[in-house]
Amino acid sequence: MKKENNIIIIGGGAAGFFAAIASAEKNLGNNIIILEKGDGVLSKVKISGGGRCNVTNSCTDPRELVKYYPRGGKELLSPFYKFNPGDTIEWFERQGVKLKTEPDGRIFSASNDSQTIVDCLVDSAISNNIKVLTQSRVTNIQKTSSGNWNITSSGKEFQATSVIICSGSSNSIWKIINNLGHKIEFPIPSLFTFNIKDNRIEGISGISVPDSEVRIEGTKLKSTGPLLITHWGMSGPAILKISAWGARELYARDYKFRILINWLPGTSTESVKEQINQVKINNISSNIYSFSPFALPIRLWQRLLEHTGINKDVKWNNLSGSLLNNLAMQLAESSFNVNGKSTFKEEFVTCGGVCLNEIDFKSMESKLHKGLFFAGEVLNIDALTGGFNFQAAWTTGWIAGNMI
Ligand SMILES: Cc1cc2nc3c(=O)[nH]c(=O)nc-3n(C[C@H](O)[C@H](O)[C@H](O)COP(=O)(O)OP(=O)(O)OC[C@H]3O[C@@H](n4cnc5c(N)ncnc54)[C@H](O)[C@@H]3O)c2cc1C
């Protein structure tokens, strides 16, 4: 007779659904229950990617993929050999969901609507006989003397042979997990934008610089990429990346620090000076304000000129040596004071969670307790933007569901 195997999954998000479906596909006939505290399920999938859900990314090489994870990259290398974006794409397409890849590698549902992904996961759960209980907040997880699990949820008791915790970033569950002996890395935000008040960027929000290099003074933190000027400061890939890699260091500084921006990445101050000199020779009688000789939006160029002390009437041939030096500094090493952070609404994640060295990444099982598994953001794993956070949820959920 087939052994009865009750599986309880805590959390009806991306990782929880994927874990449930994976184990249902593997162990047909088992009793699989998802306990979700909310009124509905997959709420983050629904709001993700600005309502479009950036499901995954076109990067499928595990060694490249792990470079997008400030926390968890090392541990995810071997799981990505088992289930990576290529498998995610295949899985969704097998369920009839058409996906599309954008030029930057992000992958969305072709419908441009996250509801397609929600419906796909819910339908798959229904067809696999997975029970989904909403308004079922788990308040206690206890190991029984026989090695099984007792779960308390909204006044009810559930017995399980295996439990997969997929509760995302949730302080109350981390407390329960901590009581089971697991260490929790203190949770703090990742993927945020910088608050900056500075004349150079005031009134020009919406301007996007195609490429920039951002460094944080007094640290080794550095990133490159597009930068967006917002009405509260700066955002865009270069800022989000550095916020993720520096999540702990920037938290320790209470989000008050100084950044240095090279608006012409890869070019030294000396080389910028030479380039300006060349522009000067070629445009003697032109007004400096009339065009930007670099790949910089004209309004930003003009703000940098103002800040350098070059007024509107100056022509290239009047640019003195000291003003030229100041302008080169402004282009290659613009310094800005950051005072606080703001949430990036498209996607934000938590840095912190269950300590990774207590998890066996071959199975996602706890090294402390047999039958206890983890998947998704409850773990100390987080990624840059681009579909990598969901990929971590799909991969760890799939492995946990398969290895029960
Ligand atoms: C606005 C926004 C947009 C995003 N967009 C993207 C994107 O486009 N692409 C991308 O890759 N990532 C994106 N992310 C990140 C991504 O949503 C998360 O990494 C992902 O949802 C993590 O999945 P999860 O299943 O681990 O956790 P969650 O999705 O958070 O699911 C956890 C579930 O557990 C439930 N739960 C918690 N505690 C309990 C309890 N005690 N009892 C029962 N249930 C409980 C919660 O209610 C929740 O439903 C976005 C995040 C945000 C906030």
PDBQT file of the ligand as one rigid body, heavy atoms in Angstrom, charges set to zero:
ROOT
HETATM    1  C1  LIG A 501       5.654  45.264  -5.926  1.00  0.00    +0.000 C 
HETATM    2  C2  LIG A 501       6.511  44.083  -6.192  1.00  0.00    +0.000 A 
HETATM    3  C3  LIG A 501       6.755  43.709  -7.505  1.00  0.00    +0.000 A 
HETATM    4  C4  LIG A 501       7.591  42.612  -7.774  1.00  0.00    +0.000 A 
HETATM    5  N1  LIG A 501       7.812  42.265  -9.077  1.00  0.00    +0.000 NA
HETATM    6  C5  LIG A 501       8.637  41.229  -9.361  1.00  0.00    +0.000 A 
HETATM    7  C6  LIG A 501       8.861  40.809 -10.695  1.00  0.00    +0.000 A 
HETATM    8  O1  LIG A 501       8.257  41.330 -11.647  1.00  0.00    +0.000 OA
HETATM    9  N2  LIG A 501       9.740  39.796 -10.905  1.00  0.00    +0.000 N 
HETATM   10  C7  LIG A 501      10.390  39.154  -9.874  1.00  0.00    +0.000 A 
HETATM   11  O2  LIG A 501      11.180  38.248 -10.129  1.00  0.00    +0.000 OA
HETATM   12  N3  LIG A 501      10.145  39.494  -8.592  1.00  0.00    +0.000 NA
HETATM   13  C8  LIG A 501       9.292  40.491  -8.319  1.00  0.00    +0.000 A 
HETATM   14  N4  LIG A 501       9.047  40.832  -7.006  1.00  0.00    +0.000 N 
HETATM   15  C9  LIG A 501       9.610  39.996  -5.949  1.00  0.00    +0.000 C 
HETATM   16  C10 LIG A 501       8.732  38.733  -5.829  1.00  0.00    +0.000 C 
HETATM   17  O3  LIG A 501       7.382  39.140  -5.749  1.00  0.00    +0.000 OA
HETATM   18  C11 LIG A 501       9.109  37.883  -4.620  1.00  0.00    +0.000 C 
HETATM   19  O4  LIG A 501      10.473  37.577  -4.675  1.00  0.00    +0.000 OA
HETATM   20  C12 LIG A 501       8.286  36.602  -4.624  1.00  0.00    +0.000 C 
HETATM   21  O5  LIG A 501       6.905  36.922  -4.534  1.00  0.00    +0.000 OA
HETATM   22  C13 LIG A 501       8.645  35.691  -3.482  1.00  0.00    +0.000 C 
HETATM   23  O6  LIG A 501       7.769  34.600  -3.517  1.00  0.00    +0.000 OA
HETATM   24  P1  LIG A 501       7.420  33.778  -2.209  1.00  0.00    +0.000 P 
HETATM   25  O7  LIG A 501       6.405  32.770  -2.596  1.00  0.00    +0.000 OA
HETATM   26  O8  LIG A 501       8.671  33.316  -1.567  1.00  0.00    +0.000 OA
HETATM   27  O9  LIG A 501       6.799  34.834  -1.204  1.00  0.00    +0.000 OA
HETATM   28  P2  LIG A 501       5.423  35.645  -1.311  1.00  0.00    +0.000 P 
HETATM   29  O10 LIG A 501       5.067  35.900  -2.720  1.00  0.00    +0.000 OA
HETATM   30  O11 LIG A 501       5.582  36.804  -0.403  1.00  0.00    +0.000 OA
HETATM   31  O12 LIG A 501       4.335  34.643  -0.732  1.00  0.00    +0.000 OA
HETATM   32  C14 LIG A 501       4.320  34.284   0.631  1.00  0.00    +0.000 C 
HETATM   33  C15 LIG A 501       2.904  33.987   1.020  1.00  0.00    +0.000 C 
HETATM   34  O13 LIG A 501       2.906  33.452   2.348  1.00  0.00    +0.000 OA
HETATM   35  C16 LIG A 501       1.803  34.005   3.035  1.00  0.00    +0.000 C 
HETATM   36  N5  LIG A 501       2.079  33.909   4.492  1.00  0.00    +0.000 N 
HETATM   37  C17 LIG A 501       2.982  34.626   5.200  1.00  0.00    +0.000 A 
HETATM   38  N6  LIG A 501       2.921  34.277   6.500  1.00  0.00    +0.000 NA
HETATM   39  C18 LIG A 501       1.972  33.320   6.598  1.00  0.00    +0.000 A 
HETATM   40  C19 LIG A 501       1.442  32.573   7.685  1.00  0.00    +0.000 A 
HETATM   41  N7  LIG A 501       1.861  32.748   8.937  1.00  0.00    +0.000 N 
HETATM   42  N8  LIG A 501       0.474  31.654   7.440  1.00  0.00    +0.000 NA
HETATM   43  C20 LIG A 501       0.002  31.457   6.171  1.00  0.00    +0.000 A 
HETATM   44  N9  LIG A 501       0.463  32.169   5.109  1.00  0.00    +0.000 NA
HETATM   45  C21 LIG A 501       1.440  33.076   5.312  1.00  0.00    +0.000 A 
HETATM   46  C22 LIG A 501       1.713  35.428   2.520  1.00  0.00    +0.000 C 
HETATM   47  O14 LIG A 501       0.431  35.975   2.749  1.00  0.00    +0.000 OA
HETATM   48  C23 LIG A 501       2.024  35.227   1.038  1.00  0.00    +0.000 C 
HETATM   49  O15 LIG A 501       0.867  34.983   0.283  1.00  0.00    +0.000 OA
HETATM   50  C24 LIG A 501       8.192  41.894  -6.714  1.00  0.00    +0.000 A 
HETATM   51  C25 LIG A 501       7.926  42.274  -5.390  1.00  0.00    +0.000 A 
HETATM   52  C26 LIG A 501       7.095  43.338  -5.131  1.00  0.00    +0.000 A 
HETATM   53  C27 LIG A 501       6.821  43.709  -3.710  1.00  0.00    +0.000 C 
ENDROOT
TORSDOF 0
